[in-house]
Amino acid sequence: MSGEQFEGSAGAAARTGAGIRFEHVNVTYPNGYQGLRDVSLTIEPGEMVAVVGLSGAGKSTLVRTINGLVPITSGEITVGDVSAPGDDDAAAPGATYRLSGLRGAAQRRLRSEVGMVFQSFNLARRTTVLNNVLVGRLHHTPTWRSLLGAWRADDVELAMQALERVEIVQKAYSNASELSGGQQQRVAIARTLAQQARVILADEPVASLDPPTSHVVMRDLQRINAELGITVVVNLHFLDLARRYGQRMIGLRAGEVVYDGPAADADERVLEEIYGRSLTAEDVLDAPAVLE
């Protein structure tokens, strides 16, 4: 397997990412709490979108509906070619999925194409970095190979390329427990690359990191989006990071979209409308609480 797995022109990159369409999506949790209220929006293939809002505004809910971790109550979400009808039964990669009623093998195929980066990293700390990245190949690997650790040479090469892209390949044979928080998060990003995801969802990926490391992780996501054309949807608390790294910003308040536009155009007035109050130092990573 050659390095061409992760290389390509801008035209090729445009075909890499998947589109996402929300149509009048509502999410109501079993306790009656409404996480999303009539959300309709389209994310184009290859976009990098930052989702912002107060705690409880629906940021994590929105991100986690895209891969079915949070089921929708009503409406529809389409992942893939958002101009085409759903093709839930297609076995080939690159299918278009409609999430309402998606179950079984079709849901597993969807999740193989939508990578997830969590705040808590979700790594197996007692095994190597390389083995953690190879988890991204599980959907493409017979069970006996994964149980025995008998990975195909092509899969190992793909995992090493993923680690190289996030500049941590030198840690491939270290245990994950030996890594700093920022390094662990970069391993989690590499896992989505080994997965060959068309969409990367990042749920508060820098919430537990210090400011310099937060910028490193966000630059990794930004570079992957720009160079590979993978659609990236990142849920952020820090507004300055959202404006700096997002092409587009979606602002949520009480489960409703109150802003959807270029991240660079979201000034303090817009952000105060999203938050329903004046900005504080806790809303930005790099104090003082004034956005440039």
C-alpha positions in Angstrom: 0.0 0.0 0.0 1.5 3.3 -1.0 1.4 6.7 0.6 -1.3 7.7 -1.9 -3.9 6.6 0.6 -3.5 10.0 2.2 -2.5 12.1 -0.7 -4.3 13.8 -3.5 -5.1 17.0 -5.3 -7.8 19.5 -4.2 -10.2 17.9 -6.7 -9.6 14.5 -5.2 -10.0 15.9 -1.7 -13.4 17.3 -2.6 -14.6 13.7 -3.2 -13.3 12.4 0.1 -15.7 14.0 2.6 -19.3 13.2 3.0 -22.1 15.7 3.2 -24.6 15.9 6.1 -28.1 17.2 6.0 -30.5 17.8 8.9 -34.2 18.1 8.1 -36.4 19.3 10.9 -34.5 17.2 13.4 -35.8 16.9 17.0 -34.2 15.0 19.8 -36.1 14.4 23.1 -34.4 12.4 25.8 -36.3 9.8 27.9 -36.6 12.3 30.8 -38.4 14.8 28.5 -35.4 17.1 28.0 -35.4 18.4 24.4 -31.8 18.3 23.1 -32.5 19.6 19.6 -35.5 21.6 18.3 -36.4 21.6 14.6 -32.8 21.7 13.3 -32.4 22.1 9.6 -29.1 22.6 7.9 -26.7 21.2 5.4 -23.0 20.6 5.8 -21.2 20.3 2.4 -18.6 17.6 1.8 -15.2 18.8 2.9 -16.4 21.6 5.2 -14.9 22.3 8.6 -17.6 23.3 11.0 -17.4 24.5 14.6 -20.4 24.1 16.8 -20.6 26.4 19.8 -23.0 27.2 22.6 -23.4 27.0 26.4 -23.3 23.7 28.2 -26.6 22.1 27.6 -27.3 24.0 24.4 -27.3 20.8 22.3 -23.7 20.8 20.9 -22.9 17.2 21.8 -26.4 16.1 20.9 -26.0 17.5 17.4 -22.6 15.9 16.9 -23.6 12.6 18.2 -26.8 12.3 16.1 -24.6 12.2 13.0 -23.3 8.7 13.7 -26.4 7.5 15.5 -25.0 7.6 19.1 -27.9 9.8 20.0 -31.1 8.7 18.1 -33.3 11.3 16.6 -36.9 11.6 17.8 -38.3 13.0 14.5 -37.0 14.5 11.3 -34.2 13.1 9.1 -30.4 13.1 8.9 -28.7 12.1 5.7 -25.0 11.4 5.6 -23.2 10.9 2.2 -24.4 12.5 -1.0 -26.9 14.9 0.4 -28.5 15.5 -3.1 -29.2 11.7 -3.5 -31.8 9.4 -2.0 -30.6 7.2 0.9 -29.0 3.9 0.0 -28.9 2.2 3.3 -28.5 -1.3 1.8 -25.4 -0.5 -0.2 -22.5 -2.5 1.0 -19.8 -0.5 -0.7 -18.0 2.4 1.1 -19.4 5.8 0.1 -23.0 4.9 0.5 -25.6 7.5 1.4 -27.4 6.8 4.7 -30.7 8.0 6.1 -30.4 7.7 9.9 -34.1 7.4 10.8 -34.7 3.7 11.3 -31.0 2.8 10.5 -30.2 -0.5 12.2 -27.8 -3.4 12.2 -25.3 -3.8 9.4 -26.2 -0.5 7.7 -25.6 1.4 11.0 -22.3 -0.4 11.5 -21.2 0.6 7.9 -22.2 4.2 8.7 -20.1 4.3 11.8 -17.1 2.8 9.9 -17.3 5.9 7.7 -17.8 8.5 10.5 -14.9 8.7 12.9 -15.3 10.0 16.4 -12.8 11.9 18.6 -13.9 12.1 22.2 -12.9 14.5 25.0 -11.6 11.6 27.1 -9.5 10.1 24.2 -11.0 6.6 24.5 -7.7 4.8 24.1 -6.7 1.4 25.5 -4.0 2.7 27.8 -2.3 -0.7 28.4 -1.5 -1.4 24.8 0.6 0.3 22.2 -0.2 3.4 20.2 -0.1 1.4 17.0 -2.6 -1.1 18.3 -4.9 1.8 19.3 -4.7 3.2 15.8 -5.3 -0.2 14.3 -8.7 -0.3 16.0 -9.8 2.0 13.2 -9.4 -1.0 10.9 -11.7 -3.3 12.8 -14.6 -2.9 10.4 -12.4 -4.1 7.6 -10.7 -6.9 9.4 -11.8 -10.5 10.2 -12.5 -11.1 13.9 -9.8 -13.7 14.2 -7.1 -11.3 12.9 -8.1 -8.6 15.4 -8.2 -11.1 18.3 -4.8 -12.6 17.5 -3.3 -9.3 16.6 -2.5 -10.7 13.2 -3.0 -7.4 11.3 -2.5 -7.3 7.5 0.7 -5.6 6.5 -1.3 -3.0 4.5 -3.3 -2.1 7.6 -0.2 -1.6 9.7 1.3 0.6 6.9 -2.0 2.6 6.8 -1.9 3.1 10.6 1.8 4.2 10.5 0.9 6.7 7.8 -1.9 8.0 10.0 0.5 8.5 12.9 3.0 10.2 10.6 0.3 12.7 9.5 -0.3 13.8 13.1 3.5 13.8 13.8 3.6 11.1 16.5 4.8 8.1 14.6 7.9 7.9 16.9 5.5 6.8 19.7 4.0 3.9 17.7 5.4 1.2 20.0 4.9 3.1 23.3 2.0 2.3 25.5 -0.8 4.8 25.3 -0.5 5.3 29.1 3.0 6.9 28.6 1.6 9.7 26.4 0.5 13.2 27.4 -3.1 14.2 27.0 -2.3 16.1 23.8 -0.4 13.1 22.4 -3.3 10.8 23.2 -5.8 13.0 21.4 -3.6 13.0 18.3 -3.5 9.2 18.5 -7.3 9.3 18.6 -7.3 11.5 15.4 -4.9 9.1 13.8 -7.4 6.3 14.5 -10.0 8.0 12.5 -7.6 8.4 9.6 -6.8 4.7 9.7 -10.5 4.1 9.6 -10.6 6.1 6.4 -13.5 8.1 7.6 -15.4 10.4 5.3 -16.5 12.5 8.4 -14.6 13.2 11.6 -16.8 14.2 14.6 -14.8 15.8 17.5 -16.8 16.3 20.7 -15.0 18.8 22.9 -11.6 17.5 21.8 -9.5 20.1 23.6 -11.6 20.6 26.8 -9.0 18.8 29.0 -5.9 20.2 27.3 -3.7 23.2 28.0 -3.8 26.2 25.5 -0.6 25.3 23.5 -1.7 21.7 23.1 -5.2 22.7 22.2 -3.9 24.7 19.3 -1.7 21.7 18.1 -4.8 19.4 18.1 -7.0 22.0 16.3 -4.2 22.6 13.7 -4.1 18.8 13.1 -7.9 18.7 12.5 -7.7 21.9 10.3 -4.8 20.4 8.2 -6.5 17.1 7.8 -9.6 18.9 6.6 -7.7 21.1 4.1 -5.4 18.4 2.8 -7.7 15.4 2.7 -11.0 17.0 2.2 -12.6 15.0 5.1 -15.6 16.7 6.5 -14.9 17.8 10.1 -17.6 18.8 12.7 -16.1 19.9 16.0 -18.0 20.9 19.1 -16.1 23.6 21.0 -16.6 25.6 24.2 -13.9 28.1 23.4 -15.2 30.8 21.0 -11.8 32.0 19.9 -10.8 28.5 18.7 -14.1 28.2 16.8 -13.4 31.5 15.0 -9.8 30.7 14.3 -10.1 27.1 13.0 -13.7 26.8 11.7 -14.7 27.8 8.2 -18.2 27.9 9.4 -19.8 28.3 12.8 -23.1 26.9 14.0 -24.4 28.5 17.2 -26.9 26.6 19.3 -29.0 27.9 22.2 -31.5 25.7 24.0 -31.4 23.2 21.1 -32.1 25.7 18.4 -29.7 27.1 15.7 -29.4 30.8 16.4 -26.4 31.4 14.1 -25.1 29.7 11.0 -22.5 31.4 8.9 -18.8 32.1 8.4 -16.9 31.7 11.6 -14.8 34.8 10.9 -18.0 36.9 10.8 -19.1 35.9 14.3 -18.3 39.0 16.3 -19.0 39.7 20.0 -22.5 40.7 19.3 -23.3 37.4 17.5 -21.6 35.4 20.2 -23.5 37.2 23.0 -26.7 36.3 21.1 -25.6 32.7 21.1 -24.7 32.7 24.7 -27.5 35.0 25.9 -25.0 37.0 28.0 -21.7 38.9 27.8 -18.6 36.9 27.1 -16.4 36.0 30.1 -12.8 34.7 30.3 -14.1 31.2 30.6 -15.5 31.4 27.1 -12.2 31.9 25.4 -9.0 29.8 25.5 -6.6 32.8 25.2 -7.6 35.5 27.7 -8.6 38.3 27.9 -12.2 37.7 27.0 -12.2 40.0 24.0 -12.2 38.6 20.4 -10.1 40.2 17.8 
